[in-house]
Every structure is written in structure tokens, then in C-alpha cells.
Amino acid sequence: MPPPDLLDSSYYGPLFRLLTDMDADIAGLYAEAGIEGVRTRFVGPMIELGRGGPLTIKEIAERRKVSHSAMSQTVAAMRKAGLVEPAGDSDGRKRRVQLTARSRELLPFLQAEWRATEATVLALDAELPYPIMRAVADIQAALSARPFAQRLRDHLAGEQS
């Protein structure tokens, strides 16, 4: 019997769907609260700006542990949604952003949601026989020994030969 065709597989799919479903549940809370235009990926940067703003994109990216490029795209989307605006102390070298009045009004709810989400995930993790963050750390350790990109290239080379 020949091995199964991996084109019929989506091993990563259940994890992706799980995270997408959890994210959708969080977004559902925003809808229930009548909050429009706030995506879940905006909340971390909004909390950072609420704590220490105005900030540059680089500062927000460093605090949230994401790339400058990813944060630049997020801040652009937040600006379009009316959640951030240029700070008055910005100059040509350092462009800072700050929360808009609307964002400052939403921030208490979003901070409460963040805390509730963290508490919920920690409680869920405690129910598992193998904590998800331990699994993530194990995956990160394996990938630090041999990066995912290299593993992918190796499999791709084997596929083409």
C-alpha cells in the first residue's frame, strides 16, 4: 500500500483552527460590548500605548516581541480604524503614535478582557496533562537546534529528487 499523499493532509490545521476559534471568541466579546473596529491584534499595542504612550512603532514592536514590519502594519490598520493618531511631540526622525480619545474610552474594557483571557488560558492549561506552554517550549528548543526553515528545505529537496 503506498504512503498517503501529504496533499490530502493538514497536520497544522487543527492547531490553526483552535487559535482562530479562540481569537473569534475574544472578538465576539467586543461585538457583545458594542465595540466596532477593534481587532484582537490591536489590543496588546493599545495596552502598551495606554501604559507608556506615546511610543514609536519600534518601541511598541519591542515591547510586544514582534517584528517592526508586523507592528508597522498593525499600527497602520489601527490608524485607519481611528484608534491611534500621530503624537504631538513627533518629529521627522521619531514618529510617535498615541491613543485617540475613543481608544482611551475603550481601554478599561480591553484591559479587563486581556486579564480575563490570560486567566482563562492559564486555567485551561492547568486542566491539561501536558501544559501547552511546555509543548511550545519543547518545539522552540527543537527548532533552535535545527530551524524550521532548514527542516522545510530538507523535505523540499527530498520531494524534488
C-alpha positions as CSV (number, residue, x, y, z in Angstrom):
1,M,0.0,0.0,0.0
2,P,1.5,3.4,-1.0
3,P,2.0,6.1,1.7
4,P,-0.7,8.7,1.9
5,D,-0.4,11.8,-0.2
6,L,0.5,14.7,2.0
7,L,-1.5,17.0,-0.2
8,D,-4.5,15.3,1.5
9,S,-3.1,16.3,4.9
10,S,-3.2,19.4,7.0
11,Y,-1.4,18.4,10.2
12,Y,-1.1,22.0,11.4
13,G,-4.8,22.7,10.5
14,P,-6.3,21.7,13.9
15,L,-3.9,24.0,15.8
16,F,-4.6,26.9,13.4
17,R,-8.3,26.4,13.7
18,L,-8.1,26.2,17.5
19,L,-6.2,29.5,17.7
20,T,-8.6,31.1,15.1
21,D,-11.6,29.9,17.1
22,M,-10.3,31.3,20.4
23,D,-9.5,34.6,18.7
24,A,-13.0,34.7,17.3
25,D,-14.4,34.1,20.8
26,I,-12.5,37.1,22.0
27,A,-13.7,39.2,19.1
28,G,-17.2,38.1,20.0
29,L,-16.8,39.7,23.4
30,Y,-16.0,43.0,21.6
31,A,-19.2,42.7,19.5
32,E,-21.3,41.9,22.5
33,A,-19.9,45.1,24.2
34,G,-20.8,47.1,21.1
35,I,-17.1,47.7,20.2
36,E,-16.5,48.0,16.5
37,G,-13.3,48.3,14.5
38,V,-11.1,46.8,17.2
39,R,-9.3,43.6,16.1
40,T,-7.8,41.3,18.7
41,R,-4.3,42.0,17.4
42,F,-4.7,45.7,18.3
43,V,-5.3,45.2,22.0
44,G,-1.7,44.5,23.0
45,P,-0.4,47.6,21.3
46,M,-3.3,49.7,22.7
47,I,-2.4,48.5,26.2
48,E,1.3,49.4,25.7
49,L,0.3,52.9,24.4
50,G,-2.1,53.2,27.4
51,R,0.7,52.4,29.8
52,G,3.6,54.3,28.2
53,G,2.5,56.2,25.2
54,P,3.2,58.0,23.0
55,L,5.5,55.4,21.5
56,T,7.3,54.7,18.3
57,I,6.4,51.7,16.2
58,K,9.8,50.3,17.1
59,E,9.2,50.7,20.8
60,I,5.8,49.0,20.6
61,A,7.2,46.2,18.5
62,E,10.0,45.6,21.1
63,R,7.5,45.6,24.0
64,R,5.2,43.2,22.2
65,K,8.1,41.0,20.9
66,V,7.1,41.2,17.2
67,S,8.9,42.4,14.1
68,H,8.9,46.1,13.2
69,S,7.3,45.2,9.9
70,A,4.4,43.4,11.6
71,M,3.9,46.2,14.1
72,S,4.0,48.8,11.3
73,Q,1.2,47.0,9.5
74,T,-0.8,46.7,12.8
75,V,-0.4,50.4,13.6
76,A,-1.4,51.4,10.1
77,A,-4.6,49.4,10.5
78,M,-5.2,50.9,13.9
79,R,-4.7,54.4,12.4
80,K,-7.2,53.6,9.7
81,A,-9.7,52.3,12.4
82,G,-9.3,55.6,14.3
83,L,-7.6,54.0,17.3
84,V,-4.2,55.8,17.1
85,E,-3.0,59.1,15.8
86,P,0.3,60.9,15.5
87,A,1.6,62.3,18.8
88,G,2.1,66.0,19.1
89,D,5.8,65.5,20.0
90,S,6.7,63.6,16.9
91,D,9.5,64.9,14.6
92,G,10.9,63.8,11.3
93,R,13.3,61.2,13.0
94,K,11.0,59.7,15.6
95,R,7.3,59.4,14.7
96,R,5.3,58.5,17.8
97,V,1.7,57.4,18.0
98,Q,-0.8,57.8,20.7
99,L,-4.2,56.6,21.5
100,T,-7.2,58.5,20.3
101,A,-9.9,59.7,22.7
102,R,-12.0,56.8,21.5
103,S,-9.3,54.3,22.3
104,R,-8.8,55.7,25.8
105,E,-12.5,55.2,26.4
106,L,-12.3,51.5,25.3
107,L,-9.1,50.8,27.1
108,P,-10.6,49.8,30.5
109,F,-12.8,47.1,28.8
110,L,-9.9,45.9,26.7
111,Q,-7.6,45.6,29.7
112,A,-10.2,43.7,31.6
113,E,-10.7,41.4,28.6
114,W,-6.9,40.8,28.4
115,R,-6.7,39.9,32.0
116,A,-9.7,37.6,31.7
117,T,-8.2,35.9,28.6
118,E,-4.9,35.3,30.3
119,A,-6.7,33.9,33.4
120,T,-8.9,31.7,31.2
121,V,-5.9,30.3,29.2
122,L,-3.9,29.7,32.4
123,A,-6.9,27.8,33.9
124,L,-7.3,25.8,30.7
125,D,-3.6,25.0,30.7
126,A,-3.9,23.7,34.3
127,E,-6.6,21.2,33.1
128,L,-4.2,19.6,30.5
129,P,-2.0,16.7,31.3
130,Y,0.8,18.4,29.4
131,P,0.8,22.2,29.6
132,I,0.6,23.8,26.2
133,M,3.4,26.3,27.0
134,R,5.7,23.3,27.9
135,A,4.9,21.9,24.4
136,V,5.7,25.3,22.9
137,A,9.0,25.5,24.7
138,D,9.8,21.9,23.6
139,I,9.1,22.9,20.0
140,Q,11.2,26.0,20.3
141,A,14.1,24.0,21.7
142,A,13.9,21.5,18.8
143,L,13.8,24.4,16.3
144,S,16.7,26.2,17.9
145,A,18.7,23.0,17.3
146,R,17.6,22.7,13.7
147,P,15.5,25.6,12.4
148,F,12.1,25.1,10.8
149,A,13.3,26.7,7.5
150,Q,16.1,24.2,7.3
151,R,13.8,21.3,8.0
152,L,11.4,22.6,5.3
153,R,14.3,22.9,2.8
154,D,15.4,19.4,3.6
155,H,12.0,17.9,3.0
156,L,11.5,20.0,-0.1
157,A,14.8,18.7,-1.5
158,G,13.7,15.2,-0.8
159,E,10.4,15.8,-2.5
160,Q,12.1,17.0,-5.7
161,S,14.6,14.2,-6.0
